[in-house]
Amino acid sequence: MRAGTSTSERLVELPATAAAAGIARRELAATPGITGKLGYKVLLMASELIAVFVADTEPRPDRVLRLCVVVTAERVRVEVTGDAPEVSPDALLHSRETPSLGGMGLQIVERMADAWGVQGAGDAEIWFELTR
């Protein structure tokens, strides 16, 4: 936490592999202020964001994802950044394919988050916010 404020910020590097979601969940669960129903939503939605980056990707030791979590008295913001996914998040969001292709995951984020979005091209960032 920063001195004199009620803001906590963490940045964690994750392997760009299927293991990233489990590691991220452990890191998020250990973050002060992420508990109860809010904590459940944060862990679920963060896993779905990570799935967009690692689905159908060959694991490479040189690739990493960055997980940033900011907790304030008013909100929780989670950002996942990495190499742009092969399929655009917009295409995944509107996919009517099987959930394993990621479409349902972003639909979950869209329904549960108070705000969310995508930014970047080469390095893409997908984020969401939940109001406390």
C-alpha positions as CSV (number, residue, x, y, z in Angstrom):
1,M,0.0,0.0,0.0
2,R,1.1,3.5,-0.7
3,A,1.7,5.6,2.4
4,G,-1.3,7.8,3.3
5,T,-3.7,6.2,0.8
6,S,-6.0,3.2,0.7
7,T,-4.6,2.0,-2.6
8,S,-2.8,-1.3,-3.1
9,E,-1.1,-2.1,-6.5
10,R,0.6,-5.4,-7.5
11,L,2.3,-6.4,-10.7
12,V,3.0,-10.1,-11.3
13,E,4.7,-11.7,-14.3
14,L,3.2,-15.0,-15.3
15,P,4.3,-17.6,-17.8
16,A,2.3,-17.5,-21.0
17,T,1.1,-21.0,-20.5
18,A,-2.0,-22.7,-19.2
19,A,-0.4,-22.6,-15.7
20,A,-0.8,-18.8,-15.7
21,A,-4.5,-18.9,-14.5
22,G,-3.7,-20.9,-11.4
23,I,-0.7,-18.8,-10.5
24,A,-2.8,-15.6,-11.0
25,R,-5.6,-17.0,-8.8
26,R,-3.2,-17.7,-6.0
27,E,-1.6,-14.2,-6.3
28,L,-5.1,-12.5,-6.4
29,A,-6.4,-14.5,-3.4
30,A,-3.4,-13.3,-1.4
31,T,-4.1,-9.7,-2.3
32,P,-5.6,-7.7,0.6
33,G,-9.1,-6.5,-0.2
34,I,-10.0,-9.3,-2.6
35,T,-12.3,-11.6,-0.5
36,G,-15.8,-12.9,-0.4
37,K,-18.2,-12.5,-3.4
38,L,-15.9,-9.8,-4.9
39,G,-12.9,-12.1,-4.6
40,Y,-14.8,-14.9,-6.4
41,K,-15.7,-12.6,-9.3
42,V,-12.1,-11.3,-9.5
43,L,-10.6,-14.8,-9.6
44,L,-13.1,-16.0,-12.2
45,M,-12.8,-13.1,-14.5
46,A,-9.0,-12.9,-14.3
47,S,-8.9,-16.5,-15.3
48,E,-11.1,-15.8,-18.3
49,L,-8.8,-12.9,-19.4
50,I,-5.8,-15.1,-19.2
51,A,-7.5,-17.8,-21.2
52,V,-7.8,-15.3,-24.1
53,F,-4.0,-15.0,-24.2
54,V,-3.0,-18.6,-23.7
55,A,-5.7,-20.5,-25.6
56,D,-4.3,-22.6,-28.5
57,T,-0.8,-21.1,-27.9
58,E,2.4,-23.0,-28.0
59,P,4.1,-22.5,-24.6
60,R,7.3,-20.4,-25.1
61,P,9.6,-19.7,-22.2
62,D,10.3,-16.2,-23.5
63,R,6.7,-15.1,-23.4
64,V,5.2,-13.6,-20.3
65,L,1.9,-12.2,-19.3
66,R,1.7,-9.3,-16.9
67,L,-1.1,-9.2,-14.2
68,C,-1.7,-5.9,-12.6
69,V,-4.2,-5.5,-9.8
70,V,-5.2,-2.2,-8.2
71,V,-7.4,-2.2,-5.1
72,T,-8.9,1.0,-3.8
73,A,-11.7,1.7,-1.3
74,E,-14.0,2.2,-4.3
75,R,-13.0,-0.5,-6.8
76,V,-10.8,-3.3,-8.0
77,R,-9.1,-3.2,-11.4
78,V,-7.4,-6.1,-13.0
79,E,-5.3,-5.8,-16.2
80,V,-3.7,-8.7,-18.1
81,T,-1.1,-7.7,-20.7
82,G,0.7,-9.8,-23.2
83,D,1.3,-10.5,-26.9
84,A,-1.9,-9.8,-28.8
85,P,-4.1,-12.9,-29.0
86,E,-4.4,-14.6,-32.4
87,V,-8.1,-14.1,-32.3
88,S,-9.4,-10.6,-31.5
89,P,-11.2,-10.2,-28.1
90,D,-14.1,-8.7,-30.1
91,A,-14.4,-11.8,-32.2
92,L,-14.2,-14.0,-29.1
93,L,-16.9,-12.0,-27.4
94,H,-19.3,-12.4,-30.2
95,S,-18.4,-16.0,-31.0
96,R,-21.2,-18.5,-30.8
97,E,-18.6,-21.3,-31.0
98,T,-17.9,-23.7,-28.1
99,P,-16.9,-22.1,-24.8
100,S,-13.4,-23.6,-25.2
101,L,-12.7,-21.0,-27.9
102,G,-13.0,-18.3,-25.3
103,G,-16.2,-16.7,-26.4
104,M,-18.1,-17.5,-23.2
105,G,-15.3,-16.3,-21.0
106,L,-15.4,-12.8,-22.3
107,Q,-19.2,-12.9,-22.2
108,I,-18.9,-13.7,-18.5
109,V,-16.6,-10.7,-18.0
110,E,-19.0,-8.5,-20.0
111,R,-21.9,-9.5,-17.7
112,M,-20.1,-9.4,-14.4
113,A,-17.7,-6.4,-14.7
114,D,-18.8,-2.9,-13.9
115,A,-16.5,-1.8,-16.8
116,W,-14.0,-3.6,-19.0
117,G,-12.1,-3.1,-22.2
118,V,-9.3,-3.9,-24.6
119,Q,-6.3,-1.7,-25.6
120,G,-3.1,-2.0,-27.6
121,A,-2.0,-3.8,-30.7
122,G,1.3,-5.5,-30.5
123,D,1.0,-5.8,-26.7
124,A,-2.6,-6.1,-25.9
125,E,-4.2,-5.3,-22.5
126,I,-7.6,-6.6,-21.4
127,W,-8.9,-5.2,-18.2
128,F,-12.0,-5.1,-16.0
129,E,-13.2,-3.2,-12.9
130,L,-15.5,-4.1,-10.1
131,T,-17.0,-1.5,-7.8
132,R,-16.8,-2.3,-4.1
